[in-house]
Amino acid sequence: MREIQVNLSAIKQNYRELKKLVAPVSVMAVVKANAYGHGMLEVAKALEQESVDMIGVADLTEAISLRQAGIGVELMCWLLEADDNLELAAVHNVALGISTMQQLQSVPNSVSIHIKVDTGLGRNGFMPGDLDQVIEHIQTNSLDVRGVFSHLANTSEAEDKKQAEVFDQALAKFEAADISVEFRHLAASAGALDYPSMRYDMVRCGIAIYGLNPFEDKPVEGVVLSPAMRVTSKVINLKSVLAGQGVSYGYRYRASKPTQLALVPFGYAEGMPRVSEGAMVKIGSELFPVVGRVAMDQCVVDVGEASIQLGDEVVIFGDALNGEPTAEALGLSSGSINYEIVTRIGGRARRVYLEA
Ligand SMILES: Cc1ncc(COP(=O)(O)O)c(C=O)c1O
């Protein structure tokens, strides 16, 4: 009664579209966090069939589970903790994004590394002032620098450009030290789409691979992306109520006139935000609002006088091209974004993989 359909053909097609857009630049497909809720192994296998240039994840454990599932493409991860056993990166042929001196000092020199520079995001990575020491250590220990990278804050074009300048200065230090770097990479989906000058040797695309818009304030242009995730449920109860009927905990909604309420077994346990009152879902060919608080297992939809049957499909989100509500809109209804919606979708919903 709850299904997450993941269209692997759409993911492959989105990858091909991005490749075409940024050619000859390489594209890393980011499949961290269970491929943003789409299923890490299935997505990685599909992308491997497309000869994906590189796959990126956050945690070493994610990278190792990809290798253990037989994924053979070039792989990197970038979110390490001091206790991570970096020898495992050598065993499983995983490149590491290195952000601290402790990581640099403990990485075996058979492991390829990508040095992360904090160009302004204020999260992981070396501060630019630390790079002389980093470079000295690399040279003394003959480490294999496969890449130098950073991550944009997507604050404004001016701020992003400032970050690119800091990145260029960092790259110049590696060049001056005669350290050849195959992959200089700065842009994720938003930067890859918006700034051709910031694509360097590779872009790291997550959300765009899944066919979703990385921007909160504008549509994607210049490339056709199709949402890969479609989430459905069913009407399991349908009742006519009188004006004044309260709905769900706290009666945050009361029917203003006689209407029908459809019960949908999709709740916050499945990743539907509790506060998503007013989010639209599609039943038949029409859109109807979720009313009252979303509960753990279920939500209620006011379907007015529409001719709805028990068992009718309810589209929680899918593809706007088919007139379906979007992950973006569900995000907006809860003060969030499509990234968070798809990544948290799950719970008891059955995941089904489709290939055209
Ligand atoms: C370092 C890094 N690169 C790339 C990405 C992919 O970002 P996006 O999904 O916006 O393409 C992420 C995701 O947050 C990231 O942390």
The ligand as an SDF file (V2000), in Angstrom:
LIG
                    3D

 16 16  0  0  0  0  0  0  0  0999 V2000
   31.2330   17.1730   -1.3440 C   0  0  0  0  0  0  0  0  0  0  0  0
   29.9830   17.0030   -2.1200 C   0  0  0  0  0  0  0  0  0  0  0  0
   30.0280   17.0200   -3.4510 N   0  0  0  0  0  0  0  0  0  0  0  0
   28.9250   16.8700   -4.2030 C   0  0  0  0  0  0  0  0  0  0  0  0
   27.6890   16.7060   -3.6290 C   0  0  0  0  0  0  0  0  0  0  0  0
   26.4860   16.5620   -4.5120 C   0  0  0  0  0  0  0  0  0  0  0  0
   25.6600   17.6840   -4.3990 O   0  0  0  0  0  0  0  0  0  0  0  0
   24.3670   17.8610   -5.2930 P   0  0  0  0  0  0  0  0  0  0  0  0
   23.4070   16.8310   -4.8520 O   0  0  0  0  0  0  0  0  0  0  0  0
   23.9000   19.2340   -5.0040 O   0  0  0  0  0  0  0  0  0  0  0  0
   24.7880   17.6560   -6.7150 O   0  0  0  0  0  0  0  0  0  0  0  0
   27.5880   16.6900   -2.2430 C   0  0  0  0  0  0  0  0  0  0  0  0
   26.2660   16.5570   -1.6020 C   0  0  0  0  0  0  0  0  0  0  0  0
   25.8980   17.2310   -0.7010 O   0  0  0  0  0  0  0  0  0  0  0  0
   28.7640   16.8380   -1.4660 C   0  0  0  0  0  0  0  0  0  0  0  0
   28.7120   16.8120   -0.1280 O   0  0  0  0  0  0  0  0  0  0  0  0
  1  2  1  0
  2  3  1  0
  2 15  2  0
  3  4  2  0
  4  5  1  0
  5  6  1  0
  5 12  2  0
  6  7  1  0
  7  8  1  0
  8  9  2  0
  8 10  1  0
  8 11  1  0
 12 13  1  0
 12 15  1  0
 13 14  2  0
 15 16  1  0
M  END
$$$$
